[in-house]
Amino acid sequence: MDIDDISAPVSRQLYQEVLDDTAAPMTYKQEPYGFLRASLAPNFQKYLAGQLSWEELTKRTSADFKQMRQVQTVD
Protein backbone atom coordinates (compact mmCIF):
# COMPACT_ATOMS: atom_id res chain seq x y z
CA MET A 1 0.00 0.00 0.00
CA ASP A 2 1.23 3.47 -0.83
CA ILE A 3 1.20 5.77 2.18
CA ASP A 4 -0.19 8.59 0.02
CA ASP A 5 -3.36 6.52 -0.48
CA ILE A 6 -4.19 6.86 3.24
CA SER A 7 -6.38 9.94 3.73
CA ALA A 8 -6.66 9.97 7.53
CA PRO A 9 -3.66 11.78 9.09
CA VAL A 10 -3.48 9.58 12.20
CA SER A 11 -3.70 6.40 10.14
CA ARG A 12 -1.02 7.72 7.80
CA GLN A 13 1.28 8.53 10.72
CA LEU A 14 0.73 5.14 12.33
CA TYR A 15 1.36 3.35 9.04
CA GLN A 16 4.60 5.31 8.56
CA GLU A 17 5.73 4.40 12.09
CA VAL A 18 5.04 0.73 11.35
CA LEU A 19 7.10 1.02 8.16
CA ASP A 20 9.90 2.73 10.10
CA ASP A 21 9.71 0.04 12.81
CA THR A 22 9.19 2.71 15.49
CA ALA A 23 5.60 1.81 16.46
CA ALA A 24 4.94 0.01 19.72
CA PRO A 25 3.14 -3.33 19.42
CA MET A 26 -0.62 -2.93 19.54
CA THR A 27 -2.69 -4.89 22.04
CA TYR A 28 -6.14 -6.08 21.05
CA LYS A 29 -7.42 -6.73 24.54
CA GLN A 30 -6.06 -6.61 28.03
CA GLU A 31 -7.95 -9.42 29.70
CA PRO A 32 -7.04 -13.09 29.26
CA TYR A 33 -8.99 -14.99 26.61
CA GLY A 34 -12.26 -16.29 28.06
CA PHE A 35 -12.06 -14.23 31.28
CA LEU A 36 -15.34 -12.42 30.69
CA ARG A 37 -17.31 -15.58 29.94
CA ALA A 38 -15.62 -17.89 32.44
CA SER A 39 -15.23 -15.61 35.45
CA LEU A 40 -16.37 -12.01 35.34
CA ALA A 41 -19.88 -12.45 33.91
CA PRO A 42 -20.98 -15.39 36.08
CA ASN A 43 -19.51 -13.91 39.26
CA PHE A 44 -21.06 -10.53 38.52
CA GLN A 45 -24.44 -12.21 38.03
CA LYS A 46 -24.03 -13.85 41.45
CA TYR A 47 -23.19 -10.45 42.92
CA LEU A 48 -26.29 -8.88 41.36
CA ALA A 49 -28.41 -11.75 42.70
CA GLY A 50 -27.06 -11.16 46.21
CA GLN A 51 -25.14 -14.46 46.27
CA LEU A 52 -21.70 -12.79 46.48
CA SER A 53 -20.46 -9.73 48.31
CA TRP A 54 -18.48 -7.11 46.42
CA GLU A 55 -15.36 -8.22 48.28
CA GLU A 56 -15.90 -11.86 47.28
CA LEU A 57 -16.56 -10.84 43.66
CA THR A 58 -13.30 -8.90 43.46
CA LYS A 59 -11.39 -11.65 45.25
CA ARG A 60 -12.64 -14.38 42.90
CA THR A 61 -12.26 -12.43 39.68
CA SER A 62 -8.79 -11.18 40.65
CA ALA A 63 -7.63 -14.72 41.40
CA ASP A 64 -9.13 -16.01 38.14
CA PHE A 65 -7.54 -13.16 36.19
CA LYS A 66 -4.08 -13.87 37.64
CA GLN A 67 -4.39 -17.61 37.02
CA MET A 68 -5.65 -17.20 33.46
CA ARG A 69 -2.98 -14.58 32.68
CA GLN A 70 -0.23 -16.95 33.86
CA VAL A 71 -1.56 -19.78 31.72
CA GLN A 72 -1.85 -17.58 28.63
CA THR A 73 1.41 -15.65 28.98
CA VAL A 74 3.76 -16.22 26.06
CA ASP A 75 7.48 -15.89 26.63
Backbone as XML, in Angstrom:
<?xml version="1.0"?>
<chain id="A" units="angstrom">
  <residue number="1" name="MET">
    <atom name="N" x="0.851" y="-1.183" z="0.000"/>
    <atom name="CA" x="0.000" y="0.000" z="0.000"/>
    <atom name="C" x="0.891" y="1.237" z="0.000"/>
  </residue>
  <residue number="2" name="ASP">
    <atom name="N" x="0.508" y="2.202" z="-0.780"/>
    <atom name="CA" x="1.227" y="3.473" z="-0.834"/>
    <atom name="C" x="0.703" y="4.367" z="0.282"/>
  </residue>
  <residue number="3" name="ILE">
    <atom name="N" x="1.597" y="4.935" z="1.041"/>
    <atom name="CA" x="1.198" y="5.772" z="2.181"/>
    <atom name="C" x="0.378" y="6.979" z="1.734"/>
  </residue>
  <residue number="4" name="ASP">
    <atom name="N" x="0.575" y="7.450" z="0.525"/>
    <atom name="CA" x="-0.192" y="8.594" z="0.017"/>
    <atom name="C" x="-1.661" y="8.248" z="-0.232"/>
  </residue>
  <residue number="5" name="ASP">
    <atom name="N" x="-1.975" y="6.945" z="-0.290"/>
    <atom name="CA" x="-3.364" y="6.520" z="-0.477"/>
    <atom name="C" x="-4.178" y="6.594" z="0.811"/>
  </residue>
  <residue number="6" name="ILE">
    <atom name="N" x="-3.511" y="6.801" z="1.939"/>
    <atom name="CA" x="-4.195" y="6.863" z="3.237"/>
    <atom name="C" x="-4.600" y="8.307" z="3.486"/>
  </residue>
  <residue number="7" name="SER">
    <atom name="N" x="-5.899" y="8.551" z="3.595"/>
    <atom name="CA" x="-6.379" y="9.937" z="3.727"/>
    <atom name="C" x="-6.401" y="10.440" z="5.169"/>
  </residue>
  <residue number="8" name="ALA">
    <atom name="N" x="-6.574" y="9.549" z="6.125"/>
    <atom name="CA" x="-6.655" y="9.969" z="7.532"/>
    <atom name="C" x="-5.251" y="10.230" z="8.074"/>
  </residue>
  <residue number="9" name="PRO">
    <atom name="N" x="-5.006" y="11.420" z="8.624"/>
    <atom name="CA" x="-3.662" y="11.776" z="9.094"/>
    <atom name="C" x="-3.113" y="10.836" z="10.176"/>
  </residue>
  <residue number="10" name="VAL">
    <atom name="N" x="-3.951" y="10.466" z="11.123"/>
    <atom name="CA" x="-3.484" y="9.584" z="12.202"/>
    <atom name="C" x="-3.136" y="8.208" z="11.636"/>
  </residue>
  <residue number="11" name="SER">
    <atom name="N" x="-3.973" y="7.687" z="10.760"/>
    <atom name="CA" x="-3.699" y="6.397" z="10.136"/>
    <atom name="C" x="-2.417" y="6.456" z="9.311"/>
  </residue>
  <residue number="12" name="ARG">
    <atom name="N" x="-2.224" y="7.549" z="8.611"/>
    <atom name="CA" x="-1.019" y="7.719" z="7.798"/>
    <atom name="C" x="0.227" y="7.728" z="8.694"/>
  </residue>
  <residue number="13" name="GLN">
    <atom name="N" x="0.145" y="8.460" z="9.803"/>
    <atom name="CA" x="1.279" y="8.533" z="10.723"/>
    <atom name="C" x="1.573" y="7.161" z="11.328"/>
  </residue>
  <residue number="14" name="LEU">
    <atom name="N" x="0.548" y="6.469" z="11.747"/>
    <atom name="CA" x="0.725" y="5.142" z="12.331"/>
    <atom name="C" x="1.337" y="4.182" z="11.314"/>
  </residue>
  <residue number="15" name="TYR">
    <atom name="N" x="0.837" y="4.221" z="10.083"/>
    <atom name="CA" x="1.363" y="3.353" z="9.036"/>
    <atom name="C" x="2.848" y="3.659" z="8.780"/>
  </residue>
  <residue number="16" name="GLN">
    <atom name="N" x="3.202" y="4.935" z="8.766"/>
    <atom name="CA" x="4.603" y="5.314" z="8.565"/>
    <atom name="C" x="5.467" y="4.804" z="9.715"/>
  </residue>
  <residue number="17" name="GLU">
    <atom name="N" x="4.978" y="4.888" z="10.943"/>
    <atom name="CA" x="5.732" y="4.399" z="12.095"/>
    <atom name="C" x="5.914" y="2.886" z="12.032"/>
  </residue>
  <residue number="18" name="VAL">
    <atom name="N" x="4.910" y="2.177" z="11.538"/>
    <atom name="CA" x="5.043" y="0.726" z="11.353"/>
    <atom name="C" x="6.116" y="0.452" z="10.301"/>
  </residue>
  <residue number="19" name="LEU">
    <atom name="N" x="6.082" y="1.190" z="9.202"/>
    <atom name="CA" x="7.096" y="1.017" z="8.159"/>
    <atom name="C" x="8.500" y="1.321" z="8.680"/>
  </residue>
  <residue number="20" name="ASP">
    <atom name="N" x="8.610" y="2.333" z="9.537"/>
    <atom name="CA" x="9.903" y="2.734" z="10.102"/>
    <atom name="C" x="10.336" y="1.858" z="11.273"/>
  </residue>
  <residue number="21" name="ASP">
    <atom name="N" x="9.473" y="0.929" z="11.662"/>
    <atom name="CA" x="9.715" y="0.043" z="12.806"/>
    <atom name="C" x="9.910" y="0.822" z="14.110"/>
  </residue>
  <residue number="22" name="THR">
    <atom name="N" x="9.127" y="1.909" z="14.262"/>
    <atom name="CA" x="9.187" y="2.707" z="15.487"/>
    <atom name="C" x="7.879" y="2.648" z="16.278"/>
  </residue>
  <residue number="23" name="ALA">
    <atom name="N" x="6.888" y="1.917" z="15.776"/>
    <atom name="CA" x="5.598" y="1.813" z="16.456"/>
    <atom name="C" x="5.662" y="0.744" z="17.538"/>
  </residue>
  <residue number="24" name="ALA">
    <atom name="N" x="5.033" y="1.007" z="18.652"/>
    <atom name="CA" x="4.939" y="0.008" z="19.716"/>
    <atom name="C" x="3.932" y="-1.058" z="19.297"/>
  </residue>
  <residue number="25" name="PRO">
    <atom name="N" x="4.122" y="-2.287" z="19.751"/>
    <atom name="CA" x="3.141" y="-3.332" z="19.416"/>
    <atom name="C" x="1.753" y="-2.953" z="19.928"/>
  </residue>
  <residue number="26" name="MET">
    <atom name="N" x="0.739" y="-3.242" z="19.149"/>
    <atom name="CA" x="-0.624" y="-2.933" z="19.536"/>
    <atom name="C" x="-1.213" y="-4.129" z="20.287"/>
  </residue>
  <residue number="27" name="THR">
    <atom name="N" x="-2.047" y="-3.844" z="21.253"/>
    <atom name="CA" x="-2.692" y="-4.891" z="22.036"/>
    <atom name="C" x="-4.178" y="-4.858" z="21.740"/>
  </residue>
  <residue number="28" name="TYR">
    <atom name="N" x="-4.718" y="-6.012" z="21.368"/>
    <atom name="CA" x="-6.139" y="-6.085" z="21.052"/>
    <atom name="C" x="-6.985" y="-5.987" z="22.308"/>
  </residue>
  <residue number="29" name="LYS">
    <atom name="N" x="-6.645" y="-6.765" z="23.305"/>
    <atom name="CA" x="-7.417" y="-6.725" z="24.540"/>
    <atom name="C" x="-6.503" y="-6.997" z="25.722"/>
  </residue>
  <residue number="30" name="GLN">
    <atom name="N" x="-6.897" y="-6.514" z="26.847"/>
    <atom name="CA" x="-6.056" y="-6.614" z="28.025"/>
    <atom name="C" x="-6.384" y="-7.817" z="28.908"/>
  </residue>
  <residue number="31" name="GLU">
    <atom name="N" x="-7.592" y="-8.308" z="28.831"/>
    <atom name="CA" x="-7.952" y="-9.423" z="29.705"/>
    <atom name="C" x="-7.604" y="-10.749" z="29.037"/>
  </residue>
  <residue number="32" name="PRO">
    <atom name="N" x="-7.340" y="-11.785" z="29.842"/>
    <atom name="CA" x="-7.044" y="-13.092" z="29.264"/>
    <atom name="C" x="-8.237" y="-13.622" z="28.459"/>
  </residue>
  <residue number="33" name="TYR">
    <atom name="N" x="-7.947" y="-14.413" z="27.448"/>
    <atom name="CA" x="-8.989" y="-14.993" z="26.608"/>
    <atom name="C" x="-9.948" y="-15.814" z="27.472"/>
  </residue>
  <residue number="34" name="GLY">
    <atom name="N" x="-11.232" y="-15.550" z="27.346"/>
    <atom name="CA" x="-12.262" y="-16.287" z="28.063"/>
    <atom name="C" x="-12.583" y="-15.766" z="29.445"/>
  </residue>
  <residue number="35" name="PHE">
    <atom name="N" x="-11.853" y="-14.744" z="29.916"/>
    <atom name="CA" x="-12.056" y="-14.233" z="31.276"/>
    <atom name="C" x="-13.477" y="-13.720" z="31.495"/>
  </residue>
  <residue number="36" name="LEU">
    <atom name="N" x="-13.996" y="-12.981" z="30.545"/>
    <atom name="CA" x="-15.341" y="-12.421" z="30.693"/>
    <atom name="C" x="-16.383" y="-13.527" z="30.840"/>
  </residue>
  <residue number="37" name="ARG">
    <atom name="N" x="-16.315" y="-14.505" z="29.953"/>
    <atom name="CA" x="-17.311" y="-15.575" z="29.937"/>
    <atom name="C" x="-17.131" y="-16.548" z="31.105"/>
  </residue>
  <residue number="38" name="ALA">
    <atom name="N" x="-15.885" y="-16.858" z="31.442"/>
    <atom name="CA" x="-15.621" y="-17.888" z="32.443"/>
    <atom name="C" x="-15.641" y="-17.382" z="33.880"/>
  </residue>
  <residue number="39" name="SER">
    <atom name="N" x="-15.358" y="-16.109" z="34.084"/>
    <atom name="CA" x="-15.234" y="-15.611" z="35.453"/>
    <atom name="C" x="-16.049" y="-14.354" z="35.732"/>
  </residue>
  <residue number="40" name="LEU">
    <atom name="N" x="-15.766" y="-13.294" z="34.999"/>
    <atom name="CA" x="-16.371" y="-12.006" z="35.338"/>
    <atom name="C" x="-17.893" y="-12.019" z="35.230"/>
  </residue>
  <residue number="41" name="ALA">
    <atom name="N" x="-18.418" y="-12.476" z="34.099"/>
    <atom name="CA" x="-19.877" y="-12.451" z="33.911"/>
    <atom name="C" x="-20.620" y="-13.319" z="34.930"/>
  </residue>
  <residue number="42" name="PRO">
    <atom name="N" x="-20.224" y="-14.588" z="35.119"/>
    <atom name="CA" x="-20.979" y="-15.391" z="36.085"/>
    <atom name="C" x="-20.851" y="-14.887" z="37.525"/>
  </residue>
  <residue number="43" name="ASN">
    <atom name="N" x="-19.664" y="-14.420" z="37.897"/>
    <atom name="CA" x="-19.506" y="-13.910" z="39.261"/>
    <atom name="C" x="-20.260" y="-12.594" z="39.451"/>
  </residue>
  <residue number="44" name="PHE">
    <atom name="N" x="-20.311" y="-11.770" z="38.422"/>
    <atom name="CA" x="-21.062" y="-10.528" z="38.518"/>
    <atom name="C" x="-22.560" y="-10.810" z="38.636"/>
  </residue>
  <residue number="45" name="GLN">
    <atom name="N" x="-23.035" y="-11.809" z="37.908"/>
    <atom name="CA" x="-24.443" y="-12.206" z="38.031"/>
    <atom name="C" x="-24.750" y="-12.660" z="39.457"/>
  </residue>
  <residue number="46" name="LYS">
    <atom name="N" x="-23.843" y="-13.409" z="40.055"/>
    <atom name="CA" x="-24.027" y="-13.849" z="41.453"/>
    <atom name="C" x="-24.046" y="-12.648" z="42.399"/>
  </residue>
  <residue number="47" name="TYR">
    <atom name="N" x="-23.192" y="-11.670" z="42.118"/>
    <atom name="CA" x="-23.190" y="-10.451" z="42.925"/>
    <atom name="C" x="-24.525" y="-9.723" z="42.799"/>
  </residue>
  <residue number="48" name="LEU">
    <atom name="N" x="-25.015" y="-9.572" z="41.575"/>
    <atom name="CA" x="-26.292" y="-8.884" z="41.355"/>
    <atom name="C" x="-27.455" y="-9.622" z="42.009"/>
  </residue>
  <residue number="49" name="ALA">
    <atom name="N" x="-27.347" y="-10.939" z="42.087"/>
    <atom name="CA" x="-28.408" y="-11.749" z="42.704"/>
    <atom name="C" x="-28.270" y="-11.808" z="44.222"/>
  </residue>
  <residue number="50" name="GLY">
    <atom name="N" x="-27.245" y="-11.165" z="44.770"/>
    <atom name="CA" x="-27.057" y="-11.159" z="46.212"/>
    <atom name="C" x="-26.376" y="-12.416" z="46.737"/>
  </residue>
  <residue number="51" name="GLN">
    <atom name="N" x="-25.793" y="-13.211" z="45.853"/>
    <atom name="CA" x="-25.138" y="-14.456" z="46.266"/>
    <atom name="C" x="-23.655" y="-14.262" z="46.589"/>
  </residue>
  <residue number="52" name="LEU">
    <atom name="N" x="-23.095" y="-13.122" z="46.191"/>
    <atom name="CA" x="-21.704" y="-12.786" z="46.482"/>
    <atom name="C" x="-21.631" y="-11.353" z="46.974"/>
  </residue>
  <residue number="53" name="SER">
    <atom name="N" x="-20.734" y="-11.112" z="47.916"/>
    <atom name="CA" x="-20.460" y="-9.729" z="48.314"/>
    <atom name="C" x="-19.513" y="-9.107" z="47.292"/>
  </residue>
  <residue number="54" name="TRP">
    <atom name="N" x="-19.399" y="-7.787" z="47.326"/>
    <atom name="CA" x="-18.479" y="-7.113" z="46.418"/>
    <atom name="C" x="-17.040" y="-7.594" z="46.664"/>
  </residue>
  <residue number="55" name="GLU">
    <atom name="N" x="-16.704" y="-7.763" z="47.931"/>
    <atom name="CA" x="-15.359" y="-8.221" z="48.279"/>
    <atom name="C" x="-15.081" y="-9.615" z="47.710"/>
  </residue>
  <residue number="56" name="GLU">
    <atom name="N" x="-16.061" y="-10.519" z="47.811"/>
    <atom name="CA" x="-15.897" y="-11.864" z="47.275"/>
    <atom name="C" x="-15.819" y="-11.834" z="45.742"/>
  </residue>
  <residue number="57" name="LEU">
    <atom name="N" x="-16.613" y="-10.984" z="45.125"/>
    <atom name="CA" x="-16.557" y="-10.836" z="43.663"/>
    <atom name="C" x="-15.162" y="-10.411" z="43.222"/>
  </residue>
  <residue number="58" name="THR">
    <atom name="N" x="-14.627" y="-9.375" z="43.853"/>
    <atom name="CA" x="-13.300" y="-8.895" z="43.457"/>
    <atom name="C" x="-12.217" y="-9.917" z="43.781"/>
  </residue>
  <residue number="59" name="LYS">
    <atom name="N" x="-12.363" y="-10.622" z="44.881"/>
    <atom name="CA" x="-11.389" y="-11.652" z="45.255"/>
    <atom name="C" x="-11.376" y="-12.777" z="44.222"/>
  </residue>
  <residue number="60" name="ARG">
    <atom name="N" x="-12.545" y="-13.274" z="43.865"/>
    <atom name="CA" x="-12.640" y="-14.380" z="42.902"/>
    <atom name="C" x="-12.155" y="-13.974" z="41.513"/>
  </residue>
  <residue number="61" name="THR">
    <atom name="N" x="-12.637" y="-12.830" z="41.040"/>
    <atom name="CA" x="-12.264" y="-12.431" z="39.685"/>
    <atom name="C" x="-10.781" y="-12.060" z="39.598"/>
  </residue>
  <residue number="62" name="SER">
    <atom name="N" x="-10.231" y="-11.492" z="40.650"/>
    <atom name="CA" x="-8.794" y="-11.184" z="40.653"/>
    <atom name="C" x="-7.961" y="-12.458" z="40.607"/>
  </residue>
  <residue number="63" name="ALA">
    <atom name="N" x="-8.349" y="-13.443" z="41.403"/>
    <atom name="CA" x="-7.626" y="-14.723" z="41.404"/>
    <atom name="C" x="-7.738" y="-15.409" z="40.042"/>
  </residue>
  <residue number="64" name="ASP">
    <atom name="N" x="-8.938" y="-15.407" z="39.473"/>
    <atom name="CA" x="-9.131" y="-16.013" z="38.145"/>
    <atom name="C" x="-8.298" y="-15.291" z="37.093"/>
  </residue>
  <residue number="65" name="PHE">
    <atom name="N" x="-8.297" y="-13.957" z="37.157"/>
    <atom name="CA" x="-7.537" y="-13.163" z="36.187"/>
    <atom name="C" x="-6.053" y="-13.526" z="36.260"/>
  </residue>
  <residue number="66" name="LYS">
    <atom name="N" x="-5.505" y="-13.560" z="37.470"/>
    <atom name="CA" x="-4.082" y="-13.874" z="37.637"/>
    <atom name="C" x="-3.766" y="-15.268" z="37.129"/>
  </residue>
  <residue number="67" name="GLN">
    <atom name="N" x="-4.626" y="-16.229" z="37.446"/>
    <atom name="CA" x="-4.390" y="-17.608" z="37.020"/>
    <atom name="C" x="-4.474" y="-17.735" z="35.506"/>
  </residue>
  <residue number="68" name="MET">
    <atom name="N" x="-5.487" y="-17.128" z="34.906"/>
    <atom name="CA" x="-5.652" y="-17.200" z="33.457"/>
    <atom name="C" x="-4.525" y="-16.452" z="32.737"/>
  </residue>
  <residue number="69" name="ARG">
    <atom name="N" x="-4.070" y="-15.351" z="33.277"/>
    <atom name="CA" x="-2.985" y="-14.580" z="32.681"/>
    <atom name="C" x="-1.701" y="-15.406" z="32.679"/>
  </residue>
  <residue number="70" name="GLN">
    <atom name="N" x="-1.422" y="-16.117" z="33.789"/>
    <atom name="CA" x="-0.226" y="-16.950" z="33.858"/>
    <atom name="C" x="-0.267" y="-18.062" z="32.820"/>
  </residue>
  <residue number="71" name="VAL">
    <atom name="N" x="-1.416" y="-18.691" z="32.666"/>
    <atom name="CA" x="-1.558" y="-19.785" z="31.720"/>
    <atom name="C" x="-1.381" y="-19.286" z="30.293"/>
  </residue>
  <residue number="72" name="GLN">
    <atom name="N" x="-1.855" y="-18.084" z="30.001"/>
    <atom name="CA" x="-1.854" y="-17.577" z="28.633"/>
    <atom name="C" x="-0.647" y="-16.707" z="28.294"/>
  </residue>
  <residue number="73" name="THR">
    <atom name="N" x="0.245" y="-16.487" z="29.235"/>
    <atom name="CA" x="1.408" y="-15.655" z="28.975"/>
    <atom name="C" x="2.379" y="-16.381" z="28.049"/>
  </residue>
  <residue number="74" name="VAL">
    <atom name="N" x="2.809" y="-15.668" z="27.028"/>
    <atom name="CA" x="3.756" y="-16.219" z="26.059"/>
    <atom name="C" x="5.115" y="-15.593" z="26.313"/>
  </residue>
  <residue number="75" name="ASP">
    <atom name="N" x="6.119" y="-16.409" z="26.419"/>
    <atom name="CA" x="7.484" y="-15.886" z="26.633"/>
    <atom name="C" x="8.113" y="-15.514" z="25.318"/>
  </residue>
</chain>
